[in-house]
Amino acid sequence: MTKRKLQKQAFELTKEILLVLLRMPLGLVDIFTDTRGYVASHYPKKQITLLKIRRAAEDLKKQRLIRMKKYREQIKYELTDLGKARALVWTYKKKTKTARTDGLATIVIFDIPEEKRKARNFLRRFLKENNFTQLQKSVFIGRFKLLAEFKQILHELDVEFNVSVLEGRVLHD
């Protein structure tokens, strides 16, 4: 297997771990020690080994996307706020976005303070990746309706009160 395929497989695995943790609000008891449980049921052809899953979990921990806690003599994994935001972004990207047919545009305006610079940059990057056009540093316009996950992303970034979403008519194309 080529290096690129291995990197893509590792990325998909880390993404899957984040999405599994997102669906489990109380976190996840250590699935990585049960070789016959999770790994066998989700990867019957053994293309993913327990070692690869552990490495992916360690990478997520280093990136501060998950944290481990000891709970009743077991290790429990849970998402950090950044991990939740990243998982929500991947969930958002999977969903199909439909262009507005009502002649309106979605306008996103934000004023996020300097101490939340990472969240501000994250939001700018997210909007650009979702085909929004930047009019000013903190004003974006797009032809798509924002999905419900967008509000969740803002909540996880703790900037929901700093962002306004408007709908407006575009006079010229």
C-alpha positions, 0 to 999 in steps of 0.5 A: 500500500502506498504512503498516500493510501496509508495516510488517507486510511489513518485520516478516515479512521481518526475521523470515524473515531471522532464521529463515533464519540460525537454520537455518544454524549457520555463518552466511550468506554475504552473500546481499544482494549477489546480486540473481539468487540468493536474492531471485529464487528466494524472491521471484519476483514482486519484491514484496521488493526487494534494498533492502528486504532490506538495510534489514531486515538493517540493522535487525536489526543495530541491534537487535543480533540479527545481526552482520556479519563479514568472511570470505574477502573476503565479508561473513558474517551470523550471529545473536547470542545474542539473535537466536537466542533471538528466532528460537527464540521465533518458531519456538515460536509457529508450532508448535501447542501441545496442552493437557495431557490427563493432568490435570497442569499444567506449573510453571515456577520460576526464580531468575535473578540481577539481572545477567541481568534482561533474560533474566528479563523476556524469560522472564516475557513469553514465558511470559505470551504462551504462556498461562501464569499468573503465581502469583508473580514467578518462578512460572508455571503452565500447561496446556500441555507445553513444547516442546523449543525451550523448552530451547534458548531457556533455553540461548541466554539462558544461564539453563538452570541457573536454571529448573526445570520441574515437572509437578504435579496441579491440585486445583481449577480 
